């Protein structure tokens, strides 16, 4: 098979979706398939090389500057007039904004479409697949005039995202799906294709493909223990409503285990009052550690050095944090604090022998404290080999995704 994958890391150079797709690309190349990658990137952080694959980078420094000026992905810290003034200092970024917001024709879509057509004309692919989100590559592929089989791997379907408020999202998702021969979606999105649901007419094009996130953890130098303490560590970002630290803080404050520390590694704290941590520090003292945003290498080292991994459930039931599979791959005990009874992480964690699940609705009761305390003491330092994680979650390995794609495309 000759396959072109379209990856997009313009907004987030370290976003997980391109990383996952590259892992699968390597597996396909190892099986003898010819895999090319069209890499849409920010012109500043080059995509990593992918063994066995040809890469065609397409830079969008103008959109990078536009996003920085307009504070894309932030909470609008700067007043709008000042952001617009900042934008006007960069003519190419200002033009990118005009194309995107005024003309509804982002350069990323039009340039990617032209490059898809050029590459397909040169190499005559059997299939071309965009990886979303972001969706620029998907919309470019939908418009491209090519003979190859078109597919969309929707790791993060935007219309089903509870935070997406733009009108007409489902209709646009439907129109996009009509332009594709195949749609691959995670298990949490499969219900949108059921009878009576918005994407029901596309059910015959849809296949469920879970996140291929399970990979052996990197080998990192061992970290010295914190005075013999049991290190409970959360690695990830917090959000105002989606993923919050409050219940974890209350739980560990009530536990008040002298031999246990609680560490939060990652950003998002600026969304909460500066005094949020004060009452918890009075009890936990230096056993409560908040690093804020750190480089990816430091975050990986914190995960590797943890004894127990703290997982915070999302406030929506159709998004599984990709970090969950990094936790599982690490083979460590996981304390999961679920916001919802329908938390989509539960089916995964219920299979994990080293998991303790607590619902926020249970509250910080003596029974909950006793259960968590017993878990920390009995399983806090246990480990499972990666092979056991791969056995329990075969659908989450890159090898499984590669096999599914091999059998999915009609060209095979």
Buried (B, 14 or more C-beta within 10 A) or exposed (E): BBBBBBBBBBBBBEBBBBBBBBBBBBBBBEBEBBBBBBBBBBBEEBBEEBEBBBBBEBBBBBBBBBBBBBBEEEEEEBEEEEBBEBBEEBEBBBEBBEBBEEEEEBBBBBBBBBBBBEBBEEBEBBBBBBBBBBBBBBBBBBBBEBEBBBBBBBBBBBBBBEEEEEEEBBEBBBEBBEBBBBBBBBBBBBEBBEEEBBBEEBBEBBBBBBBBBBBEBEEEEEEEEBEEBBBBBBBBBBBEEBBBBBBBBBBBBBBEBEEBBBBBBBBBBEBBEEEBBEEBBEBBEEBBBBBEEBEEEEBBBBBBBBBBBBBBBBBBBBBBBBBBBBBBBBBBBBBBBBBBEEBBBBEBBEEBEBBBBBBBEBEBEEEBBEBBEEBBEEBBEEEBEBEBBBEBBEBBBBBBBBBBBBEBBEEE
